[in-house]
Amino acid sequence: MATILILGAGVMGTALAVPASDNGHRVLLAGTPLDAVPVARMKAGGIHPKLGAPLAGTVTILTDEELGPEHAEAADLIVVGVSSPGIVWAVDRLNGLLGREKPVAFVTKGLDREGERVVTYAETLPPRIAGMQSFIGIGGPCIARELAERYPTSSIYASCDRVAADFAAGLMRTPYYRLASSEDVTGVEACAALKNFFAIGVSTMQTRYPDRLRADGQSKNPTAAAFNQAAQEMALLCERIGGSRASAFDLAGIGDLHVTVGGGRNSRLGHGLGLGRTVSDVMSGELAGETVEGIDTARIVGSLLRQIENAETRLPLATAITSAVMDGGTLAFDFDRI
């Protein structure tokens, strides 16, 4: 039995406590300052307000104030389960918690910059966290609620240190949480961020071309064509960032893109754009106050596109999404460009 410390009691951090506890591990689930409501509910014996499954009795719920160095010291693996806006909190907490080196796995999705280079958290976070033994990126299609309900789920754990990736995957793997491991951590991290970005464009086609005879009101051919274009462009950008093109056609790429197009905030933004609305209109309306990670990724992809010759021709979908975000207009994508 191992001890696993999860930082972040949002939907994904809490969902990961399910396979960890099912494997007999002791789980410490610590909330961020923004997790006060779900933490209070779970400490009172209830369930997370956005998940339908209760946690096992072997899961200890901690507030941010209760979390201390002794919890990190006891952990065999630390999992950071926050979204990109929470990464600063996680880095600060880890630097205050870690007295000796520990492997740390991240579900956080995002791209970063090093000067003119676009890089992933796999490159920028290790120098910022003194006690991190190995950076492990968690990617692949995983809807938190479905994982918490033990639906079959396939994901991937990646690290430059393959032993660390295998170790973390071995602790978390269950009959329903099927885990692969990889050394292409840059590729997995790049695709984990890019799929949110491309999901905006692919989801746009679901409402731009309605099919009134279908129950969901969505035509399929335009979405499939855009999905394929997104996969090809994701592979090109992934390689440009330093990862393997193959990762774009695996779990962290097209697998996760499929799930993200199927629902979530990036998809909802795309649906609004498909109706001819602007990014600012949707974000000030039904998505007000929400974190749409594809928007932050678009801003960084924009700087990357400026470094690629003939980007508008080679990456028309990425160009259209970036322009909509940066210029505040509608998403202008013409299928004649692919």
Buried (B, 14 or more C-beta within 10 A) or exposed (E): EBBBBBBBBBBBBBBBBBBBBBBEBBBBBBBBEBBEEBBEBBBEEEBBEEBEBBBBEBBBBBBBEBBEEEBBBEBBBBBBBBBBEBBEBBBEBBEEBBEEEBBBBBBBBBBBEEEEEBBBBBBBBBEBBEBBBBBBBBBBBBBBBBBBBBEEBBBBBBBBBBEBBBBBBBBBBBEBBBBBBBBBBBBBBBBBBBBBBBBBBBBBBBBBBBBEEEEEEBBEEBBEBBBEBBBBBBBBBBBBBBBBBBBBBBBBBBBBBBBBBEEBBBBBBBBBBBEEBBBEBBBEEEBEEEEBBBBBBBEBBBBBBEEBEEBEEBBBBBBBBBBBBBEEEBBEBEEEEE
